[in-house]
Amino acid sequence: MLKIAVRILVAIYIAYVALVTLIIIPAANFIAPWYVDREYGRELKTDIILFNPFSLSAEVRGAQLREVTGEHFVSFDGAIANLSLSSLWDQGLVMDEISIAGLNAHIRHLHDSVFNFSDLLPADDQNAAEPGGGSPALTIGRLAFGAELITLTDAAREKPFSTYYHGIDIVVTDLSTVLAEGKPYRIRALAEDGGELYLEGNISLPEASSSGKLALSRLSLHTFWRFAEPWLNFELHDGTASLAGNYRLSWADAFSYRLEQGSFQVSKLRINALDPNSLPDTGAGLGSLQISGIEIDGDRQHVEVARVGVEGAGIEGWMEDDRISLPELFVIDLPETGAERPQPPAEQEAGWTARVADIRLDDGNITWRSPFTAPATVVAAPIAARVQALSWPLTGRSPLQLALTLNERTRLVLDGALDLGSGAGDINYQLDKLSVPLFNPNLPSALKATISSGDVDLDGVLTLDEFLPVAVQSNGQVSDFSGTMEGSEQALTRWESVRWENLRVNLQQRAVRLEKLLIHDYEGRVHIAEDGSINASKVWQQEVGQRAEEIAEDMHLNEPWQLDLPEIFISDSAIDFMDESLPIPFRTVIGDVNGEVLNLSTDQDSVAAVEIGGTVDGYAPVQLKGSAAPFRAPPFLDLGLTFTGVDLVLLTPYSGTYAGYNIEQGLLNLDLHYSLEDGYLRGKNDVIVDQLKLGDKVESDKALDLPLELALALLTDLNGIIDLKVPIEGDVNDPEFSLGSVIAGAFINLLTKAVTAPFNLLASLVGSDEDLQRIAFPAGSSDLNATAATKLDQLGQALAQRPNLSLVISGRAHPDLDRERLQRAALEAQLVAEGLAAEEIARRGPDYIAAIEERYRALGASGEDNSFSGQLAAVRDTMPVTDEQLLQLARDRGVAVKDYLVNQAGISADRAVINQQARFNAESHTYSGVELELDI
């Protein structure tokens, strides 16, 4: 029986080996390609398909599967599936090995949701039975997956995208759905630009858990940009990202995860506009971003970060009209998918929390161009910043620091702590050498003034609540300041330093206290212009007067503020007074000004003490001394002002104008004392004139019609002294206040205004408020316009009422404006002569612009660094216009005025004389038109 049994087993074994060798293996090599071709229309090639009957392993070598079109789809060098005999006694199916080696696959997205493998997937079967609840019992001794190359292509896009991964190596040992103990695994893959993905750890399928290490190294961000390029407005030139850490995963009941000792790094990032022509000078860069000590707990929904370090971050951009370049750079235009955006649930779960221990920025930079600074481009570099103990939700005080340098000169340093939840905190600040001219473009254009120099230095503490300032403490100064008016080289005002100590502003209590204000080497100019205006007072009124009430309302300035200024010190200062409203300009300087104002306050019980002294033109002492309470209701003052030994010769411009005589000699002592209390004004004016001697009589239309010599003889004593005491008093709130000296002064002032401006008087005769002394002409023209003709008609009517008056007509031509207009006319004449249409010039058409640019390039300039207006000015300046041409223009204007006065306004020719000018004097020609003078 034993022999029979052995023979049967041997026969079965031989039959088994023969079946495998002669039938199964040949059938597998034949049936597999035939089946794939029949079912999918694809070509499958293999070197050989083997089955080892002894080890129970199947092996496929050299397999290639093509797409329906014949293109390469997938291939591999070898695949092994080895069934273990332990499956007979162990739980479930046991495989000694399942592996694929040398995989090469090309996965393509063709269109919509169709891929190049979609035909290989089973059709959806709605009647299919639901899958069972448990996992099959399976153990794999060695699971290995090796891929030489996996290429991913999205051909459904307008611009196809492709990338690849290679060197993929996945190995898992003893993977089991039965054994609870975790088993080791390893995954490694390389991206096309050298990036590497590496995971290593343990995995347990029964316990639905895994733990280990992950590392993503040097992954090129340019690949991601290539994928998103159709939807972006910027180009990413370079940049790599790395990620590493230890992880733990569990998907048994609910998905749970944790990352420990994590780190993330981005390096060498540079972003520019895709179209530099439409978005120039705009970009962003990053040297490195390093995040370390990352802890992510999915169960607790909490993120912990030890440090965030940013180095070499920079942005470049600009603001122009209503455009801001940086938002345009980062516009994302995602394709329309037709799907509705998911709506958030009605009740939100508890959100995530986070804490970052330290955030640092080093060597940052910002380059920004805007119309609000001069120069227009401002560079902040280097920038260093730090924030610590940052939490989300925002809560708790976070220390912060900021340090930056502006335009390689200005230094700003901030240091403090801020509760980012409540917006409360204290910030220490220090600002060094901030250039005041940087803000020139923000000055009102009508002011026609420029800040030529000045530096601001300050430090202090800013207290915030709800991110708004509630208190400010400051020490600082504005030094080396000067500002000039347009067309003047002299400073409108200047000082060496204005310094303040311990300024405290409490916005909640509406209180300001400045312990000490020191003004050193201040020089201010009080300039009365020809029209009687003082400096730019009219301009300021026009620019800010209309907004003053709105600003006051916005800032609640109508509510009372408490102001305390214990000490104001003035040293080595001066006031330069100039009056050009007189026929003979008057100028004097009150210099050597030193003094103090103490205890200035809005407190109703406080009285400020004033004591300021100086000299007139360096020799005549002047002093202001007394007390005042300007903020009291009603105001209070008790002030005395004295001038001692003022040389009256200096006042000749006034005496000649208003009295009709020059002053040959004399000294003036003036002692004024005024007190104001409860709205009642009392004052005394003591005037002592010593050894006054009149000089030559001055013919002046503005002289008072007074017997001046007789008056002086009556007032002068035996010692040659005139002593006048003029007391005044009255209720300043009484509209009928009519103190004799005030009334007389107002009457004389009225007469003075009339005689100092005879043409205003002539205008009043015909009910006009026009300036009839000056007839304006359009730049470059000698043709009268309607406005000028109306003024000449009015002047003719006035002169008809004053038959003893004659006119002297002086034509004027502005050396800049008229020359520029004549040059422009000559240029346009040349362009017309060259065939350019006048209409093209008038509307600045493209041919006109091209002609100007061509002439500009002929000057040897490229044009890239100059605007069209600048190019036009350069070309226009090449047109020669001589002083003789300007003089002839002035003469023609004079002739035009006389011609109109004689032939249209009815003035006899002998009453209008043209002032013939032999040569053009730029100093006297500062007006585009005609200036008139009266004669008898």
TAWOVEN-V171922 format. One record per residue. N is the residue number from 1. OMEGA is omega in whole degrees, 0 to 359 (none if undefined). NEAR is the number of other C-alpha atoms within 10 Angstrom. Layout:
n,omega,near
N,OMEGA,NEAR
N,OMEGA,NEAR
This chain:
n,omega,near
1,181,6
2,181,7
3,179,8
4,181,9
5,180,10
6,180,11
7,179,12
8,180,12
9,180,12
10,180,12
11,178,12
12,181,12
13,180,13
14,179,12
15,179,13
16,179,13
17,180,16
18,179,13
19,181,13
20,187,17
21,189,16
22,185,12
23,187,11
24,182,17
25,177,18
26,181,14
27,180,13
28,180,15
29,179,17
30,188,14
31,184,13
32,178,15
33,181,16
34,181,15
35,180,14
36,180,15
37,183,14
38,186,11
39,188,10
40,181,12
41,181,16
42,180,21
43,176,20
44,176,18
45,174,16
46,172,19
47,177,13
48,173,16
49,186,21
50,171,19
51,181,19
52,184,14
53,181,15
54,181,7
55,181,12
56,181,14
57,175,18
58,183,17
59,174,17
60,181,19
61,173,19
62,181,17
63,176,18
64,177,19
65,182,20
66,174,18
67,179,18
68,181,16
69,181,11
70,180,11
71,180,12
72,177,16
73,181,20
74,175,18
75,175,24
76,181,22
77,181,19
78,176,20
79,184,22
80,170,20
81,188,20
82,179,21
83,181,19
84,177,19
85,179,14
86,175,13
87,181,15
88,182,10
89,177,9
90,179,12
91,176,13
92,180,16
93,180,20
94,177,23
95,176,24
96,183,22
97,166,20
98,185,20
99,172,17
100,181,21
101,175,20
102,181,19
103,175,23
104,185,19
105,176,20
106,181,20
107,183,18
108,171,19
109,187,19
110,179,16
111,181,12
112,180,8
113,183,8
114,178,12
115,181,17
116,175,17
117,185,15
118,181,12
119,179,14
120,183,12
121,178,7
122,178,7
123,178,8
124,179,7
125,183,7
126,181,7
127,182,6
128,181,7
129,177,7
130,180,7
131,180,7
132,185,7
133,186,6
134,177,6
135,178,11
136,179,12
137,185,14
138,174,17
139,180,24
140,182,21
141,177,20
142,176,19
143,184,21
144,178,20
145,180,18
146,182,24
147,174,21
148,185,19
149,170,23
150,182,18
151,179,16
152,182,16
153,173,17
154,181,18
155,182,15
156,182,16
157,178,14
158,174,8
159,185,12
160,179,12
161,180,18
162,174,16
163,182,16
164,175,16
165,182,20
166,180,20
167,181,17
168,183,22
169,179,19
170,181,20
171,175,17
172,181,22
173,176,20
174,176,22
175,187,26
176,171,25
177,183,19
178,184,19
179,184,17
180,184,15
181,179,15
182,181,21
183,185,18
184,175,18
185,178,22
186,177,18
187,179,18
188,178,19
189,179,21
190,177,21
191,188,21
192,183,15
193,175,16
194,178,14
195,184,18
196,173,21
197,181,20
198,174,18
199,179,21
200,179,19
201,181,19
202,178,20
203,178,26
204,180,21
205,179,20
206,180,16
207,179,17
208,182,16
209,177,19
210,177,20
211,180,22
212,182,18
213,173,19
214,179,21
215,174,19
216,191,20
217,169,20
218,179,20
219,183,22
220,177,21
221,178,19
222,178,18
223,178,20
224,178,12
225,179,17
226,178,17
227,184,16
228,187,14
229,182,18
230,185,16
231,185,13
232,178,18
233,181,17
234,179,24
235,177,18
236,185,22
237,188,14
238,177,16
239,176,21
240,179,20
241,178,20
242,180,19
243,179,19
244,177,22
245,175,20
246,185,20
247,170,20
248,181,18
249,173,17
250,179,18
251,183,13
252,179,12
253,176,8
254,182,8
255,182,12
256,182,15
257,179,19
258,176,19
259,181,22
260,178,17
261,182,16
262,176,22
263,179,22
264,183,19
265,171,20
266,185,21
267,169,22
268,181,17
269,177,21
270,184,18
271,175,19
272,180,21
273,175,23
274,178,16
275,182,12
276,180,12
277,180,8
278,181,9
279,183,20
280,173,15
281,181,18
282,180,22
283,179,23
284,180,20
285,180,23
286,174,19
287,177,18
288,171,20
289,182,21
290,177,19
291,184,21
292,180,20
293,182,18
294,175,22
295,180,22
296,180,20
297,182,17
298,180,15
299,180,11
300,185,13
301,184,14
302,177,16
303,178,19
304,179,19
305,181,22
306,185,19
307,171,18
308,180,23
309,179,16
310,181,24
311,176,20
312,177,20
313,180,22
314,174,20
315,177,18
316,181,19
317,184,21
318,173,20
319,183,15
320,186,11
321,180,7
322,181,6
323,171,10
324,193,16
325,187,22
326,176,19
327,178,10
328,181,14
329,187,22
330,174,15
331,178,12
332,182,15
333,182,11
334,179,10
335,177,8
336,180,6
337,182,7
338,181,6
339,178,6
340,179,6
341,179,7
342,179,6
343,179,6
344,179,7
345,183,7
346,180,6
347,181,6
348,175,7
349,178,7
350,185,7
351,178,11
352,172,13
353,182,14
354,176,18
355,177,18
356,185,20
357,187,17
358,174,19
359,183,20
360,172,19
361,178,19
362,174,18
363,175,16
364,179,21
365,176,22
366,173,18
367,187,19
368,179,19
369,180,21
370,178,16
371,187,15
372,179,16
373,175,16
374,5,17
375,184,15
376,182,15
377,180,15
378,181,18
379,175,16
380,181,20
381,354,19
382,176,19
383,175,22
384,181,20
385,179,19
386,174,19
387,181,20
388,175,20
389,179,17
390,184,22
391,172,20
392,0,16
393,186,13
394,180,16
395,178,15
396,182,18
397,180,20
398,174,21
399,180,19
400,178,20
401,176,19
402,175,17
403,178,20
404,177,23
405,183,19
406,178,20
407,176,17
408,185,12
409,184,12
410,182,17
411,177,18
412,179,20
413,175,19
414,181,20
415,179,18
416,180,19
417,185,19
418,172,23
419,185,21
420,175,19
421,182,16
422,182,15
423,181,19
424,178,20
425,179,21
426,181,20
427,171,21
428,181,18
429,175,20
430,181,19
431,183,19
432,171,18
433,172,18
434,183,19
435,179,22
436,178,18
437,178,20
438,186,19
439,180,16
440,182,17
441,181,16
442,177,12
443,177,14
444,184,14
445,181,12
446,179,12
447,180,17
448,180,13
449,181,19
450,171,19
451,186,22
452,178,18
453,178,16
454,178,21
455,176,18
456,173,20
457,179,19
458,175,19
459,180,19
460,183,18
461,176,19
462,180,21
463,184,20
464,170,19
465,187,15
466,177,13
467,178,15
468,179,13
469,176,18
470,179,17
471,179,20
472,171,20
473,188,20
474,165,20
475,181,19
476,179,19
477,167,22
478,187,21
479,176,21
480,183,17
481,172,22
482,177,22
483,183,19
484,174,18
485,179,18
486,179,12
487,180,8
488,177,9
489,180,9
490,179,13
491,174,18
492,174,22
493,180,18
494,172,24
495,177,21
496,177,19
497,166,19
498,188,20
499,177,19
500,181,19
501,174,17
502,172,17
503,180,19
504,179,20
505,176,21
506,185,17
507,179,14
508,179,9
509,179,11
510,183,15
511,177,16
512,175,20
513,178,17
514,186,21
515,185,17
516,175,18
517,183,21
518,181,16
519,184,22
520,176,20
521,176,20
522,175,22
523,179,21
524,180,18
525,171,18
526,188,16
527,175,19
528,183,19
529,182,16
530,180,13
531,178,10
532,179,12
533,182,15
534,181,15
535,183,17
536,185,17
537,180,11
538,181,13
539,180,16
540,181,13
541,180,12
542,187,13
543,187,16
544,182,12
545,182,12
546,182,10
547,188,12
548,181,12
549,179,13
550,179,12
551,179,12
552,179,12
553,180,12
554,183,10
555,181,10
556,182,11
557,178,13
558,175,10
559,187,9
560,174,10
561,176,16
562,181,14
563,175,17
564,180,20
565,187,19
566,188,17
567,170,18
568,180,19
569,179,18
570,182,21
571,172,18
572,184,17
573,184,21
574,173,25
575,180,19
576,182,18
577,178,15
578,179,18
579,178,21
580,176,16
581,180,17
582,175,20
583,174,16
584,182,13
585,180,15
586,179,17
587,174,16
588,182,15
589,171,19
590,186,21
591,182,24
592,182,22
593,177,23
594,179,20
595,184,21
596,170,19
597,186,21
598,172,18
599,174,21
600,186,23
601,173,21
602,176,20
603,185,15
604,180,13
605,184,8
606,177,16
607,181,20
608,176,19
609,183,20
610,174,20
611,183,17
612,180,18
613,179,20
614,178,25
615,175,20
616,180,22
617,171,18
618,183,12
619,186,15
620,183,18
621,174,20
622,182,23
623,173,18
624,186,18
625,177,19
626,181,18
627,182,21
628,173,22
629,187,24
630,182,17
631,180,16
632,177,17
633,355,12
634,182,13
635,178,14
636,171,21
637,175,19
638,190,19
639,174,19
640,179,20
641,181,17
642,170,18
643,184,19
644,173,18
645,178,18
646,179,21
647,183,21
648,177,22
649,179,20
650,184,19
651,179,16
652,177,22
653,179,21
654,181,23
655,178,19
656,182,23
657,189,24
658,180,24
659,177,23
660,180,25
661,166,22
662,175,22
663,182,23
664,176,16
665,178,16
666,177,19
667,181,19
668,169,21
669,184,20
670,180,17
671,181,18
672,177,18
673,183,18
674,174,18
675,179,19
676,181,21
677,182,15
678,176,13
679,182,16
680,184,15
681,173,18
682,180,17
683,174,18
684,181,16
685,179,18
686,182,16
687,177,18
688,178,18
689,186,21
690,174,21
691,179,18
692,177,20
693,180,15
694,176,19
695,182,15
696,176,11
697,182,12
698,175,15
699,182,12
700,175,16
701,185,17
702,183,22
703,177,20
704,180,17
705,182,11
706,173,10
707,191,9
708,183,14
709,178,10
710,181,9
711,180,10
712,179,14
713,179,11
714,186,10
715,185,13
716,180,16
717,184,13
718,182,6
719,179,8
720,183,15
721,172,17
722,183,19
723,181,15
724,175,13
725,185,12
726,177,12
727,175,16
728,175,15
729,178,19
730,180,16
731,184,17
732,179,15
733,180,11
734,180,10
735,179,7
736,180,9
737,189,13
738,176,14
739,187,14
740,182,12
741,179,13
742,180,13
743,180,12
744,179,12
745,179,12
746,180,12
747,179,12
748,179,14
749,178,13
750,178,11
751,181,16
752,179,18
753,181,15
754,185,17
755,177,19
756,179,19
757,184,18
758,180,17
759,173,22
760,177,18
761,178,19
762,180,25
763,180,21
764,179,15
765,182,17
766,176,16
767,182,11
768,174,15
769,179,13
770,172,16
771,184,15
772,181,24
773,184,22
774,180,22
775,184,24
776,175,20
777,173,21
778,181,14
779,176,18
780,186,22
781,174,18
782,179,24
783,177,13
784,173,19
785,185,13
786,180,9
787,179,12
788,179,18
789,179,17
790,179,15
791,179,20
792,175,23
793,178,19
794,179,22
795,178,25
796,178,21
797,181,18
798,181,20
799,176,22
800,177,15
801,178,13
802,188,12
803,181,11
804,180,10
805,174,14
806,181,20
807,168,19
808,187,17
809,179,24
810,176,23
811,181,30
812,174,32
813,181,32
814,186,22
815,180,21
816,186,15
817,182,16
818,178,25
819,180,22
820,181,19
821,177,17
822,177,23
823,180,21
824,179,20
825,179,15
826,178,16
827,181,20
828,178,19
829,178,14
830,181,13
831,177,17
832,179,15
833,179,11
834,174,9
835,180,9
836,183,16
837,179,15
838,179,15
839,178,11
840,179,14
841,184,17
842,182,10
843,180,9
844,181,12
845,183,12
846,179,11
847,178,13
848,180,20
849,180,15
850,180,12
851,179,15
852,181,22
853,179,19
854,178,15
855,180,16
856,179,21
857,178,14
858,177,11
859,178,13
860,179,8
861,183,14
862,182,13
863,183,14
864,184,7
865,182,9
866,177,12
867,179,10
868,179,15
869,178,10
870,178,13
871,180,23
872,180,19
873,180,16
874,179,17
875,181,21
876,183,22
877,177,15
878,179,12
879,183,17
880,172,13
881,186,16
882,175,13
883,179,16
884,177,12
885,177,16
886,179,23
887,179,23
888,176,19
889,178,23
890,179,29
891,181,23
892,178,18
893,177,27
894,179,26
895,181,19
896,180,16
897,180,26
898,180,24
899,180,15
900,181,17
901,183,21
902,189,16
903,182,11
904,183,13
905,174,20
906,177,14
907,178,21
908,186,13
909,183,13
910,177,9
911,180,20
912,184,22
913,178,18
914,176,17
915,181,15
916,182,12
917,184,14
918,181,8
919,183,11
920,179,19
921,185,14
922,182,16
923,180,8
924,181,11
925,178,21
926,188,14
927,178,22
928,180,26
929,182,28
930,174,25
931,184,18
932,174,22
933,179,17
934,178,15
935,178,12
936,none,8
